[in-house]
Each structure stands twice: as structure tokens, then as C-alpha cells.
Amino acid sequence: MNTTGSTFKVLVIDDSNTIRRSAEIFLKQGGHQVTLAEDGFDALAKVNDYQPHLIFCDILMPRLDGYQTCAIIKRNARFSGVPVVMLSSKDGVFDKARGRMVGAQDYLTKPFTKDQLLQAVQQFGAATQGEN
């Protein structure tokens, strides 16, 4: 599968409407297909229907936080191979380590830039598309 001509599906999970919208704009400018979820429960329903190639997941969310959401996604055999990039306003070593423990591949500190988002898609997108 070629990465340039194929549509890359990204799921952005964040309880902040501002963060979701800016991520959507940046990713769409990069030519990617984007679905948004406002919390972990919303995300779990959408992961199954949408089957994203990459997930950006906020950590601090009501009801189901990003660590729990990531762990649930990674426990599902169908989605265990989907890369998850945690998003957080905290840039702590503990947060990054905890993200790795639940299966996250990377960690972006908010506010992120368009370049940071697109670079993550390129990095993890090439890896997942190579597996298909």
C-alpha cells in the first residue's frame, strides 16, 4: 500500500473542543481523514466503526481518562497494533512512562504544532501501512 496516495485515518480523542478542532484542521491540511471523539467512551465506539490507522488521545478527560482508554484499545486484539500517541499539557517523565505502560507509542505535549502532529502521522503511519 503506498502512503502517498492512500487515505490515512486518524482518530483524535480530547475533551477540549479547541484542541479537537485545531488537530482536525492540521491533519486535514496534511491530507488525512479525521474523526473526533470527546471522551474515552465516545472514542471506544468510534474505534470499532472507524478503524483508524492512528489515534491521538488526551490524558486528562472526564469519565474515562486517556490511560484507561488506551489500555482498553490495546487489549482488543483487533486494535492492539494501532499506534496511540498521548496528548497532555503536562510534560512529566511519570506521565510519559505511564503512557508507555498502557501501550502508547509516543507522547505530545499540548499545545502541539501542526508540524508535530503531521510528523507523528508520518512516523507511525509509515510503520502501520508497511504491515498491511
N, CA, C and O atoms as a GROMACS GRO file, in nm:
protein
  528
    1MET      N    1   0.084  -0.118   0.000
    1MET     CA    2   0.000   0.000   0.000
    1MET      C    3   0.089   0.125   0.000
    1MET      O    4   0.183   0.133   0.080
    2ASN      N    5   0.063   0.218  -0.086
    2ASN     CA    6   0.151   0.336  -0.086
    2ASN      C    7   0.096   0.442   0.007
    2ASN      O    8  -0.025   0.465   0.013
    3THR      N    9   0.185   0.507   0.081
    3THR     CA   10   0.142   0.601   0.184
    3THR      C   11   0.103   0.736   0.125
    3THR      O   12   0.032   0.812   0.190
    4THR      N   13   0.147   0.766   0.005
    4THR     CA   14   0.116   0.898  -0.050
    4THR      C   15  -0.024   0.902  -0.109
    4THR      O   16  -0.095   1.002  -0.092
    5GLY      N   17  -0.065   0.797  -0.178
    5GLY     CA   18  -0.193   0.800  -0.244
    5GLY      C   19  -0.309   0.752  -0.159
    5GLY      O   20  -0.424   0.777  -0.193
    6SER      N   21  -0.280   0.683  -0.049
    6SER     CA   22  -0.388   0.627   0.031
    6SER      C   23  -0.434   0.725   0.138
    6SER      O   24  -0.356   0.810   0.183
    7THR      N   25  -0.560   0.713   0.177
    7THR     CA   26  -0.612   0.800   0.281
    7THR      C   27  -0.576   0.740   0.415
    7THR      O   28  -0.598   0.622   0.440
    8PHE      N   29  -0.522   0.822   0.499
    8PHE     CA   30  -0.479   0.778   0.631
    8PHE      C   31  -0.583   0.824   0.732
    8PHE      O   32  -0.614   0.942   0.740
    9LYS      N   33  -0.637   0.729   0.811
    9LYS     CA   34  -0.745   0.761   0.904
    9LYS      C   35  -0.690   0.784   1.044
    9LYS      O   36  -0.622   0.699   1.101
   10VAL      N   37  -0.722   0.902   1.099
   10VAL     CA   38  -0.674   0.941   1.231
   10VAL      C   39  -0.793   0.970   1.322
   10VAL      O   40  -0.888   1.037   1.282
   11LEU      N   41  -0.787   0.918   1.444
   11LEU     CA   42  -0.889   0.947   1.545
   11LEU      C   43  -0.826   1.039   1.650
   11LEU      O   44  -0.720   1.008   1.705
   12VAL      N   45  -0.891   1.151   1.678
   12VAL     CA   46  -0.843   1.245   1.779
   12VAL      C   47  -0.942   1.243   1.896
   12VAL      O   48  -1.060   1.273   1.878
   13ILE      N   49  -0.891   1.207   2.016
   13ILE     CA   50  -0.975   1.200   2.135
   13ILE      C   51  -0.930   1.309   2.231
   13ILE      O   52  -0.817   1.306   2.281
   14ASP      N   53  -1.017   1.406   2.257
   14ASP     CA   54  -0.984   1.513   2.351
   14ASP      C   55  -1.113   1.577   2.398
   14ASP      O   56  -1.204   1.598   2.318
   15ASP      N   57  -1.121   1.609   2.528
   15ASP     CA   58  -1.244   1.671   2.579
   15ASP      C   59  -1.249   1.820   2.548
   15ASP      O   60  -1.353   1.884   2.569
   16SER      N   61  -1.139   1.877   2.499
   16SER     CA   62  -1.138   2.019   2.463
   16SER      C   63  -1.176   2.035   2.316
   16SER      O   64  -1.110   1.983   2.226
   17ASN      N   65  -1.285   2.108   2.293
   17ASN     CA   66  -1.330   2.133   2.156
   17ASN      C   67  -1.222   2.206   2.076
   17ASN      O   68  -1.204   2.179   1.958
   18THR      N   69  -1.152   2.299   2.140
   18THR     CA   70  -1.047   2.377   2.073
   18THR      C   71  -0.935   2.285   2.024
   18THR      O   72  -0.889   2.297   1.910
   19ILE      N   73  -0.891   2.194   2.110
   19ILE     CA   74  -0.783   2.102   2.073
   19ILE      C   75  -0.830   2.010   1.960
   19ILE      O   76  -0.758   1.988   1.863
   20ARG      N   77  -0.952   1.956   1.973
   20ARG     CA   78  -1.005   1.867   1.868
   20ARG      C   79  -1.009   1.938   1.734
   20ARG      O   80  -0.965   1.883   1.633
   21ARG      N   81  -1.062   2.060   1.734
   21ARG     CA   82  -1.077   2.134   1.608
   21ARG      C   83  -0.941   2.170   1.547
   21ARG      O   84  -0.922   2.158   1.426
   22SER      N   85  -0.847   2.214   1.630
   22SER     CA   86  -0.716   2.251   1.572
   22SER      C   87  -0.645   2.127   1.519
   22SER      O   88  -0.582   2.132   1.413
   23ALA      N   89  -0.655   2.015   1.590
   23ALA     CA   90  -0.595   1.890   1.541
   23ALA      C   91  -0.659   1.849   1.409
   23ALA      O   92  -0.591   1.806   1.316
   24GLU      N   93  -0.792   1.863   1.401
   24GLU     CA   94  -0.864   1.826   1.279
   24GLU      C   95  -0.818   1.913   1.161
   24GLU      O   96  -0.793   1.862   1.052
   25ILE      N   97  -0.806   2.042   1.184
   25ILE     CA   98  -0.761   2.134   1.077
   25ILE      C   99  -0.620   2.097   1.030
   25ILE      O  100  -0.594   2.085   0.910
   26PHE      N  101  -0.528   2.080   1.126
   26PHE     CA  102  -0.389   2.046   1.092
   26PHE      C  103  -0.381   1.915   1.014
   26PHE      O  104  -0.312   1.907   0.912
   27LEU      N  105  -0.453   1.813   1.061
   27LEU     CA  106  -0.446   1.681   0.997
   27LEU      C  107  -0.510   1.682   0.859
   27LEU      O  108  -0.460   1.618   0.766
   28LYS      N  109  -0.621   1.754   0.845
   28LYS     CA  110  -0.686   1.763   0.714
   28LYS      C  111  -0.598   1.840   0.615
   28LYS      O  112  -0.595   1.807   0.496
   29GLN      N  113  -0.527   1.941   0.664
   29GLN     CA  114  -0.433   2.013   0.577
   29GLN      C  115  -0.323   1.918   0.530
   29GLN      O  116  -0.267   1.935   0.421
   30GLY      N  117  -0.292   1.820   0.612
   30GLY     CA  118  -0.191   1.721   0.575
   30GLY      C  119  -0.248   1.611   0.486
   30GLY      O  120  -0.176   1.518   0.449
   31GLY      N  121  -0.376   1.621   0.452
   31GLY     CA  122  -0.437   1.525   0.360
   31GLY      C  123  -0.493   1.400   0.426
   31GLY      O  124  -0.514   1.299   0.359
   32HIS      N  125  -0.516   1.405   0.556
   32HIS     CA  126  -0.564   1.286   0.628
   32HIS      C  127  -0.712   1.296   0.658
   32HIS      O  128  -0.770   1.404   0.665
   33GLN      N  129  -0.772   1.178   0.676
   33GLN     CA  130  -0.912   1.168   0.712
   33GLN      C  131  -0.918   1.170   0.865
   33GLN      O  132  -0.841   1.100   0.930
   34VAL      N  133  -1.007   1.250   0.924
   34VAL     CA  134  -1.009   1.268   1.068
   34VAL      C  135  -1.147   1.242   1.126
   34VAL      O  136  -1.248   1.286   1.072
   35THR      N  137  -1.149   1.170   1.239
   35THR     CA  138  -1.271   1.154   1.317
   35THR      C  139  -1.239   1.204   1.457
   35THR      O  140  -1.128   1.184   1.507
   36LEU      N  141  -1.337   1.269   1.520
   36LEU     CA  142  -1.316   1.327   1.653
   36LEU      C  143  -1.401   1.256   1.757
   36LEU      O  144  -1.514   1.214   1.730
   37ALA      N  145  -1.345   1.243   1.878
   37ALA     CA  146  -1.419   1.187   1.992
   37ALA      C  147  -1.394   1.278   2.111
   37ALA      O  148  -1.282   1.326   2.131
   38GLU      N  149  -1.500   1.301   2.191
   38GLU     CA  150  -1.483   1.398   2.300
   38GLU      C  151  -1.445   1.335   2.433
   38GLU      O  152  -1.410   1.407   2.527
   39ASP      N  153  -1.452   1.202   2.443
   39ASP     CA  154  -1.403   1.135   2.563
   39ASP      C  155  -1.378   0.988   2.532
   39ASP      O  156  -1.399   0.942   2.420
   40GLY      N  157  -1.331   0.916   2.633
   40GLY     CA  158  -1.295   0.776   2.613
   40GLY      C  159  -1.410   0.689   2.567
   40GLY      O  160  -1.393   0.604   2.480
   41PHE      N  161  -1.528   0.708   2.626
   41PHE     CA  162  -1.644   0.626   2.587
   41PHE      C  163  -1.683   0.651   2.442
   41PHE      O  164  -1.710   0.558   2.367
   42ASP      N  165  -1.685   0.777   2.405
   42ASP     CA  166  -1.714   0.816   2.267
   42ASP      C  167  -1.611   0.752   2.173
   42ASP      O  168  -1.645   0.701   2.066
   43ALA      N  169  -1.485   0.755   2.215
   43ALA     CA  170  -1.376   0.701   2.134
   43ALA      C  171  -1.389   0.551   2.113
   43ALA      O  172  -1.365   0.501   2.003
   44LEU      N  173  -1.425   0.478   2.218
   44LEU     CA  174  -1.433   0.332   2.206
   44LEU      C  175  -1.537   0.290   2.103
   44LEU      O  176  -1.516   0.193   2.030
   45ALA      N  177  -1.647   0.362   2.097
   45ALA     CA  178  -1.749   0.332   1.995
   45ALA      C  179  -1.695   0.363   1.856
   45ALA      O  180  -1.719   0.288   1.761
   46LYS      N  181  -1.624   0.474   1.844
   46LYS     CA  182  -1.575   0.517   1.713
   46LYS      C  183  -1.457   0.433   1.662
   46LYS      O  184  -1.443   0.416   1.541
   47VAL      N  185  -1.374   0.382   1.750
   47VAL     CA  186  -1.260   0.300   1.709
   47VAL      C  187  -1.312   0.179   1.632
   47VAL      O  188  -1.257   0.143   1.527
   48ASN      N  189  -1.417   0.117   1.684
   48ASN     CA  190  -1.473  -0.001   1.621
   48ASN      C  191  -1.531   0.028   1.484
   48ASN      O  192  -1.509  -0.047   1.389
   49ASP      N  193  -1.606   0.138   1.472
   49ASP     CA  194  -1.670   0.174   1.345
   49ASP      C  195  -1.572   0.230   1.243
   49ASP      O  196  -1.579   0.198   1.124
   50TYR      N  197  -1.483   0.312   1.290
   50TYR     CA  198  -1.395   0.390   1.202
   50TYR      C  199  -1.265   0.318   1.166
   50TYR      O  200  -1.210   0.340   1.058
   51GLN      N  201  -1.218   0.233   1.256
   51GLN     CA  202  -1.094   0.158   1.237
   51GLN      C  203  -0.978   0.248   1.193
   51GLN      O  204  -0.928   0.235   1.081
   52PRO      N  205  -0.935   0.339   1.281
   52PRO     CA  206  -0.828   0.433   1.246
   52PRO      C  207  -0.692   0.366   1.232
   52PRO      O  208  -0.668   0.258   1.286
   53HIS      N  209  -0.602   0.432   1.160
   53HIS     CA  210  -0.464   0.386   1.147
   53HIS      C  211  -0.377   0.441   1.260
   53HIS      O  212  -0.271   0.387   1.290
   54LEU      N  213  -0.425   0.551   1.322
   54LEU     CA  214  -0.350   0.617   1.428
   54LEU      C  215  -0.448   0.689   1.520
   54LEU      O  216  -0.550   0.742   1.474
   55ILE      N  217  -0.417   0.690   1.651
   55ILE     CA  218  -0.504   0.755   1.748
   55ILE      C  219  -0.422   0.856   1.830
   55ILE      O  220  -0.316   0.823   1.882
   56PHE      N  221  -0.474   0.980   1.839
   56PHE     CA  222  -0.419   1.080   1.931
   56PHE      C  223  -0.516   1.084   2.048
   56PHE      O  224  -0.636   1.103   2.028
   57CYS      N  225  -0.465   1.066   2.170
   57CYS     CA  226  -0.553   1.055   2.286
   57CYS      C  227  -0.508   1.146   2.400
   57CYS      O  228  -0.397   1.135   2.450
   58ASP      N  229  -0.598   1.236   2.440
   58ASP     CA  230  -0.573   1.324   2.554
   58ASP      C  231  -0.566   1.238   2.680
   58ASP      O  232  -0.628   1.132   2.686
   59ILE      N  233  -0.491   1.284   2.780
   59ILE     CA  234  -0.482   1.208   2.906
   59ILE      C  235  -0.591   1.249   3.004
   59ILE      O  236  -0.663   1.164   3.056
   60LEU      N  237  -0.602   1.378   3.029
   60LEU     CA  238  -0.698   1.425   3.130
   60LEU      C  239  -0.836   1.447   3.068
   60LEU      O  240  -0.862   1.550   3.006
   61MET      N  241  -0.924   1.346   3.088
   61MET     CA  242  -1.060   1.356   3.036
   61MET      C  243  -1.156   1.305   3.144
   61MET      O  244  -1.117   1.221   3.226
   62PRO      N  245  -1.280   1.355   3.144
   62PRO     CA  246  -1.377   1.304   3.242
   62PRO      C  247  -1.421   1.161   3.209
   62PRO      O  248  -1.406   1.116   3.096
   63ARG      N  249  -1.474   1.093   3.306
   63ARG     CA  250  -1.531   0.957   3.295
   63ARG      C  251  -1.426   0.850   3.270
   63ARG      O  252  -1.407   0.761   3.353
   64LEU      N  253  -1.357   0.857   3.158
   64LEU     CA  254  -1.257   0.755   3.122
   64LEU      C  255  -1.134   0.831   3.076
   64LEU      O  256  -1.138   0.895   2.970
   65ASP      N  257  -1.026   0.828   3.152
   65ASP     CA  258  -0.909   0.907   3.112
   65ASP      C  259  -0.832   0.843   2.997
   65ASP      O  260  -0.862   0.731   2.954
   66GLY      N  261  -0.732   0.914   2.950
   66GLY     CA  262  -0.657   0.866   2.834
   66GLY      C  263  -0.582   0.737   2.857
   66GLY      O  264  -0.571   0.654   2.767
   67TYR      N  265  -0.530   0.718   2.978
   67TYR     CA  266  -0.459   0.594   3.009
   67TYR      C  267  -0.554   0.474   3.002
   67TYR      O  268  -0.521   0.370   2.946
   68GLN      N  269  -0.674   0.492   3.062
   68GLN     CA  270  -0.774   0.384   3.060
   68GLN      C  271  -0.820   0.356   2.917
   68GLN      O  272  -0.835   0.241   2.876
   69THR      N  273  -0.844   0.463   2.843
   69THR     CA  274  -0.890   0.449   2.704
   69THR      C  275  -0.786   0.374   2.622
   69THR      O  276  -0.819   0.280   2.549
   70CYS      N  277  -0.660   0.414   2.634
   70CYS     CA  278  -0.551   0.349   2.560
   70CYS      C  279  -0.541   0.202   2.599
   70CYS      O  280  -0.527   0.116   2.512
   71ALA      N  281  -0.547   0.172   2.728
   71ALA     CA  282  -0.536   0.034   2.775
   71ALA      C  283  -0.648  -0.054   2.718
   71ALA      O  284  -0.624  -0.167   2.678
   72ILE      N  285  -0.770   0.000   2.715
   72ILE     CA  286  -0.884  -0.076   2.662
   72ILE      C  287  -0.865  -0.103   2.512
   72ILE      O  288  -0.888  -0.215   2.466
   73ILE      N  289  -0.823  -0.002   2.438
   73ILE     CA  290  -0.800  -0.018   2.294
   73ILE      C  291  -0.691  -0.123   2.270
   73ILE      O  292  -0.706  -0.210   2.184
   74LYS      N  293  -0.582  -0.115   2.347
   74LYS     CA  294  -0.469  -0.207   2.328
   74LYS      C  295  -0.503  -0.351   2.368
   74LYS      O  296  -0.441  -0.445   2.318
   75ARG      N  297  -0.601  -0.369   2.458
   75ARG     CA  298  -0.640  -0.504   2.500
   75ARG      C  299  -0.724  -0.575   2.393
   75ARG      O  300  -0.739  -0.697   2.396
   76ASN      N  301  -0.780  -0.498   2.300
   76ASN     CA  302  -0.862  -0.556   2.194
   76ASN      C  303  -0.770  -0.604   2.083
   76ASN      O  304  -0.695  -0.524   2.026
   77ALA      N  305  -0.773  -0.731   2.053
   77ALA     CA  306  -0.681  -0.790   1.955
   77ALA      C  307  -0.689  -0.720   1.819
   77ALA      O  308  -0.588  -0.709   1.748
   78ARG      N  309  -0.809  -0.673   1.781
   78ARG     CA  310  -0.825  -0.607   1.651
   78ARG      C  311  -0.751  -0.475   1.643
   78ARG      O  312  -0.708  -0.433   1.536
   79PHE      N  313  -0.735  -0.408   1.758
   79PHE     CA  314  -0.678  -0.273   1.758
   79PHE      C  315  -0.546  -0.262   1.833
   79PHE      O  316  -0.492  -0.152   1.848
   80SER      N  317  -0.494  -0.375   1.881
   80SER     CA  318  -0.371  -0.369   1.961
   80SER      C  319  -0.252  -0.316   1.881
   80SER      O  320  -0.157  -0.264   1.939
   81GLY      N  321  -0.258  -0.328   1.749
   81GLY     CA  322  -0.148  -0.280   1.665
   81GLY      C  323  -0.161  -0.135   1.621
   81GLY      O  324  -0.071  -0.082   1.556
   82VAL      N  325  -0.273  -0.070   1.655
   82VAL     CA  326  -0.294   0.069   1.615
   82VAL      C  327  -0.211   0.160   1.707
   82VAL      O  328  -0.229   0.155   1.829
   83PRO      N  329  -0.121   0.241   1.651
   83PRO     CA  330  -0.040   0.329   1.736
   83PRO      C  331  -0.125   0.435   1.805
   83PRO      O  332  -0.216   0.493   1.745
   84VAL      N  333  -0.095   0.458   1.933
   84VAL     CA  334  -0.163   0.561   2.011
   84VAL      C  335  -0.059   0.662   2.056
   84VAL      O  336   0.044   0.625   2.113
   85VAL      N  337  -0.087   0.789   2.031
   85VAL     CA  338   0.000   0.898   2.075
   85VAL      C  339  -0.076   0.976   2.181
   85VAL      O  340  -0.183   1.032   2.154
   86MET      N  341  -0.022   0.981   2.303
   86MET     CA  342  -0.088   1.052   2.412
   86MET      C  343  -0.068   1.203   2.396
   86MET      O  344   0.037   1.248   2.350
   87LEU      N  345  -0.170   1.279   2.434
   87LEU     CA  346  -0.163   1.426   2.432
   87LEU      C  347  -0.182   1.475   2.574
   87LEU      O  348  -0.276   1.434   2.641
   88SER      N  349  -0.094   1.563   2.619
   88SER     CA  350  -0.111   1.616   2.754
   88SER      C  351  -0.048   1.753   2.767
   88SER      O  352   0.049   1.786   2.698
   89SER      N  353  -0.105   1.833   2.858
   89SER     CA  354  -0.045   1.963   2.886
   89SER      C  355   0.070   1.947   2.985
   89SER      O  356   0.149   2.039   3.004
   90LYS      N  357   0.078   1.830   3.048
   90LYS     CA  358   0.189   1.803   3.141
   90LYS      C  359   0.301   1.732   3.065
   90LYS      O  360   0.276   1.641   2.986
   91ASP      N  361   0.423   1.774   3.090
   91ASP     CA  362   0.537   1.714   3.021
   91ASP      C  363   0.625   1.638   3.120
   91ASP      O  364   0.747   1.653   3.120
   92GLY      N  365   0.562   1.558   3.203
   92GLY     CA  366   0.637   1.488   3.308
   92GLY      C  367   0.687   1.352   3.266
   92GLY      O  368   0.627   1.285   3.182
   93VAL      N  369   0.798   1.313   3.325
   93VAL     CA  370   0.857   1.181   3.298
   93VAL      C  371   0.759   1.071   3.341
   93VAL      O  372   0.744   0.970   3.272
   94PHE      N  373   0.693   1.093   3.455
   94PHE     CA  374   0.597   0.994   3.506
   94PHE      C  375   0.483   0.974   3.406
   94PHE      O  376   0.442   0.861   3.380
   95ASP      N  377   0.432   1.084   3.352
   95ASP     CA  378   0.320   1.074   3.256
   95ASP      C  379   0.361   0.996   3.131
   95ASP      O  380   0.285   0.915   3.080
   96LYS      N  381   0.482   1.024   3.083
   96LYS     CA  382   0.531   0.953   2.964
   96LYS      C  383   0.548   0.805   2.993
   96LYS      O  384   0.513   0.720   2.911
   97ALA      N  385   0.603   0.773   3.110
   97ALA     CA  386   0.624   0.633   3.148
   97ALA      C  387   0.490   0.561   3.161
   97ALA      O  388   0.475   0.448   3.116
   98ARG      N  389   0.394   0.628   3.223
   98ARG     CA  390   0.262   0.566   3.241
   98ARG      C  391   0.195   0.542   3.105
   98ARG      O  392   0.128   0.441   3.085
   99GLY      N  393   0.215   0.637   3.012
   99GLY     CA  394   0.161   0.619   2.878
   99GLY      C  395   0.220   0.496   2.810
   99GLY      O  396   0.148   0.421   2.745
  100ARG      N  397   0.351   0.477   2.824
  100ARG     CA  398   0.417   0.359   2.766
  100ARG      C  399   0.365   0.230   2.829
  100ARG      O  400   0.349   0.128   2.762
  101MET      N  401   0.338   0.237   2.961
  101MET     CA  402   0.289   0.117   3.032
  101MET      C  403   0.154   0.070   2.979
  101MET      O  404   0.127  -0.050   2.979
  102VAL      N  405   0.070   0.162   2.935
  102VAL     CA  406  -0.061   0.122   2.883
  102VAL      C  407  -0.058   0.098   2.731
  102VAL      O  408  -0.161   0.068   2.671
  103GLY      N  409   0.060   0.112   2.671
  103GLY     CA  410   0.073   0.077   2.530
  103GLY      C  411   0.087   0.192   2.432
  103GLY      O  412   0.089   0.170   2.311
  104ALA      N  413   0.098   0.315   2.482
  104ALA     CA  414   0.113   0.429   2.390
  104ALA      C  415   0.251   0.427   2.326
  104ALA      O  416   0.350   0.391   2.389
  105GLN      N  417   0.256   0.466   2.198
  105GLN     CA  418   0.382   0.468   2.125
  105GLN      C  419   0.459   0.597   2.146
  105GLN      O  420   0.582   0.598   2.140
  106ASP      N  421   0.387   0.706   2.171
  106ASP     CA  422   0.455   0.834   2.182
  106ASP      C  423   0.371   0.929   2.266
  106ASP      O  424   0.264   0.893   2.314
  107TYR      N  425   0.422   1.050   2.284
  107TYR     CA  426   0.364   1.148   2.374
  107TYR      C  427   0.389   1.286   2.317
  107TYR      O  428   0.503   1.322   2.290
  108LEU      N  429   0.284   1.364   2.297
  108LEU     CA  430   0.299   1.502   2.251
  108LEU      C  431   0.248   1.595   2.360
  108LEU      O  432   0.143   1.572   2.420
  109THR      N  433   0.324   1.701   2.385
  109THR     CA  434   0.282   1.800   2.485
  109THR      C  435   0.198   1.908   2.417
  109THR      O  436   0.234   1.959   2.312
  110LYS      N  437   0.085   1.941   2.480
  110LYS     CA  438   0.000   2.048   2.429
  110LYS      C  439   0.051   2.182   2.482
  110LYS      O  440   0.102   2.185   2.594
  111PRO      N  441   0.041   2.289   2.408
  111PRO     CA  442  -0.013   2.294   2.272
  111PRO      C  443   0.088   2.239   2.171
  111PRO      O  444   0.206   2.275   2.173
  112PHE      N  445   0.040   2.154   2.083
  112PHE     CA  446   0.124   2.096   1.979
  112PHE      C  447   0.117   2.182   1.855
  112PHE      O  448   0.026   2.264   1.839
  113THR      N  449   0.213   2.165   1.766
  113THR     CA  450   0.213   2.239   1.641
  113THR      C  451   0.164   2.148   1.529
  113THR      O  452   0.156   2.026   1.545
  114LYS      N  453   0.130   2.208   1.419
  114LYS     CA  454   0.090   2.133   1.301
  114LYS      C  455   0.201   2.036   1.261
  114LYS      O  456   0.175   1.920   1.229
  115ASP      N  457   0.326   2.085   1.263
  115ASP     CA  458   0.440   2.001   1.226
  115ASP      C  459   0.454   1.880   1.317
  115ASP      O  460   0.484   1.770   1.270
  116GLN      N  461   0.434   1.899   1.448
  116GLN     CA  462   0.446   1.787   1.542
  116GLN      C  463   0.341   1.679   1.512
  116GLN      O  464   0.372   1.560   1.513
  117LEU      N  465   0.219   1.723   1.486
  117LEU     CA  466   0.111   1.627   1.456
  117LEU      C  467   0.140   1.551   1.328
  117LEU      O  468   0.132   1.428   1.323
  118LEU      N  469   0.175   1.624   1.224
  118LEU     CA  470   0.200   1.560   1.094
  118LEU      C  471   0.323   1.471   1.098
  118LEU      O  472   0.329   1.369   1.030
  119GLN      N  473   0.421   1.510   1.178
  119GLN     CA  474   0.541   1.426   1.191
  119GLN      C  475   0.507   1.294   1.259
  119GLN      O  476   0.558   1.189   1.221
  120ALA      N  477   0.419   1.299   1.361
  120ALA     CA  478   0.376   1.177   1.428
  120ALA      C  479   0.299   1.086   1.331
  120ALA      O  480   0.318   0.965   1.331
  121VAL      N  481   0.214   1.146   1.249
  121VAL     CA  482   0.140   1.067   1.149
  121VAL      C  483   0.237   1.001   1.052
  121VAL      O  484   0.223   0.883   1.018
  122GLN      N  485   0.336   1.077   1.009
  122GLN     CA  486   0.434   1.023   0.914
  122GLN      C  487   0.514   0.910   0.978
  122GLN      O  488   0.536   0.806   0.917
  123GLN      N  489   0.557   0.931   1.101
  123GLN     CA  490   0.637   0.832   1.172
  123GLN      C  491   0.560   0.702   1.194
  123GLN      O  492   0.611   0.594   1.162
  124PHE      N  493   0.440   0.711   1.247
  124PHE     CA  494   0.364   0.592   1.280
  124PHE      C  495   0.283   0.541   1.162
  124PHE      O  496   0.252   0.422   1.153
  125GLY      N  497   0.249   0.631   1.071
  125GLY     CA  498   0.175   0.591   0.952
  125GLY      C  499   0.256   0.500   0.863
  125GLY      O  500   0.205   0.402   0.810
  126ALA      N  501   0.382   0.533   0.846
  126ALA     CA  502   0.470   0.450   0.763
  126ALA      C  503   0.483   0.312   0.823
  126ALA      O  504   0.487   0.212   0.750
  127ALA      N  505   0.490   0.305   0.955
  127ALA     CA  506   0.504   0.175   1.023
  127ALA      C  507   0.380   0.089   1.007
  127ALA      O  508   0.390  -0.030   0.976
  128THR      N  509   0.261   0.149   1.028
  128THR     CA  510   0.139   0.067   1.019
  128THR      C  511   0.106   0.032   0.875
  128THR      O  512   0.057  -0.078   0.849
  129GLN      N  513   0.133   0.122   0.782
  129GLN     CA  514   0.100   0.090   0.643
  129GLN      C  515   0.196  -0.015   0.588
  129GLN      O  516   0.162  -0.088   0.495
  130GLY      N  517   0.314  -0.022   0.643
  130GLY     CA  518   0.410  -0.123   0.600
  130GLY      C  519   0.367  -0.262   0.642
  130GLY      O  520   0.408  -0.361   0.582
  131GLU      N  521   0.285  -0.270   0.748
  131GLU     CA  522   0.241  -0.400   0.797
  131GLU      C  523   0.128  -0.458   0.714
  131GLU      O  524   0.107  -0.579   0.715
  132ASN      N  525   0.055  -0.374   0.641
  132ASN     CA  526  -0.062  -0.422   0.565
  132ASN      C  527  -0.022  -0.501   0.443
  132ASN      O  528  -0.108  -0.548   0.369
   0.00000   0.00000   0.00000
